[in-house]
Amino acid sequence: MNEAIWQLPDAWPQPDPDALAASKELAERLCRRIEERGGWLSFADWMEAVLYEPGLGYYTGGGAKFGTAGDFVTAPVVSPLFAWSLAGDCRRVLEAGGDSILEFGPGDGSLCLELLAELERQGSLPDRYLLLERSASLRQRQREMLSRLSDRARRCVAWVEQPPQALKGVILANEVADALPVRRFRRVTEGALELGVEYEPTEGFRWGSRATPTADRLVAALERDLGRSLEPGYESELHEQLPAWVATMADTLAQGLCLIIDYGYPRREYYHPQRYQGTVMCHYRHRAHGNPLVLPGLQDVTAFVDFTAMALAAVDSGLDVLGYTPQAQYLMGSGVTGVLEQRMAEADTATQLRLSQQAKTLMLPGEMGERFQVLGLGRHCSVMPSGFSTYNRLERL
């Protein structure tokens, strides 16, 4: 196995021996898989394996993912202000006939912890707070985090293997869609080539391209929707799994609200001519880079989200598209300023400074405020989410 796959810049933290051994085992499996499939593995299959291979993938292995000891931070990890601000819309939906909250991909459990604590403070605990998590190691981390809840709030919590049917309440998905495997493509003069992964002993894993009917069909449909052809050499991603993922939410939600928070763009911005290398990003120990073919199982591999594709899938699945806005605007509409003032009035100086800095990270354009977007979907939802009350960009989808 070519050791270049694990060579890191000198200033980067090195993986520990156990993590490195697991990564090498995953790399061996990937080599065999590439050989079995004729020397080429689609990027969607590569991404599925490096993230979710049982026991060895990034999300299914045992390493730290979130916070200072992990590879990246999410909004709920940055500050409880995020959950405290979402609590208002969740409470109104619950009071309008909902009884449950379902969270997809709950990470380390921070959102569930702070949201339930705030809902309990407001006297609006749901009957059920369901966590849909496929990683055993993350489920254990969530259990440890949620042990801080009161006994009453903790009794609401349950882990599920599949989404329930006929849920009335709220579905939350924060930074989940970006980890759905995507197909990569390159536009050529005649049609499109699908990008995948090959292995060469002197180089390690490398990009390879093939003509596939799927890539031709999906790129042709994309160009029809854009109303223009992409330039030869243009590379990007196709979010083939998004419609099925949204349909799962639609099958689950009988009444209420679904909030999807992630980094991404409307379709015309996603496939802008200047974004000609696509949006795939990797995160390793708080270093962001663009090479998903190294460190298998040790780094997060993501792609920005096509929010237009998500909205179209929602409409096709019978959901209403209620709102679309940057995270900063959603939090402002949800009353984050008032929440911050109240909590700072109750806090000591050190906590005040910490909350102030956290609010900047959540809301400033150069931080999370503009990069992350919030999409609101609903079915028989009598409550218009307050997060979209000040600024709603639905027309951009």
C-alpha positions, 0 to 999 in steps of 0.5 A: 500500500502506497504510504503517500495516502497517509503523508501529512504536512509537518504541522498537522497532528498525526493519527494515533496508531490504532486510527492509522491501522483502521485506516489502512484496513479500510484502504485495503478493502477499497483496493480490493473493491476497486479491483473487483469492479474493473479498476474503478470505483464511483466517487459516490461508492468511495464516499459511502465507504470512507464515511460509513464502512461498518466499524472503519468509516469516518462516522462509524469508527470510534474517533472524536469528530466534533469540538476541539479534540475532533475535526470540525465544529457544528453550530450546536457545538459552537454555542447553546444559543443555536438550540435556544433560538430554535426552541421557539419554533419547536415549542409553537409547533408542539403547542399546535398539536405536535408531540415529537421531535426527530433529529437526523444525525444528532452528532455529539448530542449537543442540539438535543441537550440544549433544546430539551433543556430550554423546552423544559424551562419553557414548560413545553417538553415533547412526549418523544425526542427521537435520535436517528443515528447509524453510528454506534460510537456516536450513540454512546457519545450522545448517551454521555452528553444527554446524561446531563439532562434532568430525569424528566427530560431524559425520559423523552429521549429514544434512539431509533433505527428507522424514522417513525411513521405519522410523526406530528411535530418537528424534524431537525437535520443539522449538517446531515445532507452534506454527508450524503454521497454524491456523484462527481462529473466532468463535462466534456465536449460530447456529454459528461464523464463520471469521476471515480477512484482508481489505485496505482501502486506508485501513486496511491488512490487517484482520480479516474473518469469513465463514460456512464449512462447515469452521468450523461442522463443527470448532467443533461437534466441539470443543463436543461434546468439551468437553461445553459450548457456547462463548459468543457472541463467543468467539474462538480457534483450530482446530488442523486441521493437527495430526493430519496432522503427528502422523501424519507422525511415526507413519509415520516411527517404527518403534521408539522415542520422540518428544518434542514440546516447546512452549507450550500447554494441554490442551484444557479449559484451552485453551478456558477461558471466560477465554481468549476472545480465543484464543492467537495471539502474534507476536514481533518483536525480543523484543517480544511482541504480538497483531497478526499482520496487520502486518509480514508476513514480519518477525515470528514468528506462533504459536498455543499448542498444543492438547496434547489434540488432539496426544495424540488424533492420536497414539492414532489414528495407533497411537502410545502416549502415554507422558507429559505434563508441564511442561518444568521437571518433565521436566528435573528427572526427566531429572536436570538438577540433577545435570548442573548440579552436575557442569558447575558443578564443572568451570567458572569463576565466570563460567560458574557464574553464567551456568549458574545464571541459564540454569537459572532461565530454563529452569525457573522458573514465570514463565519457561519452566518451566510455560509449556512442556509436554513430550509423550512418544509412543512405538512399541515403546518399551522405555524409559520416559523418565526425564523423566516419572518424577517428575511425569506429568500424563497424566490432564489430557489 
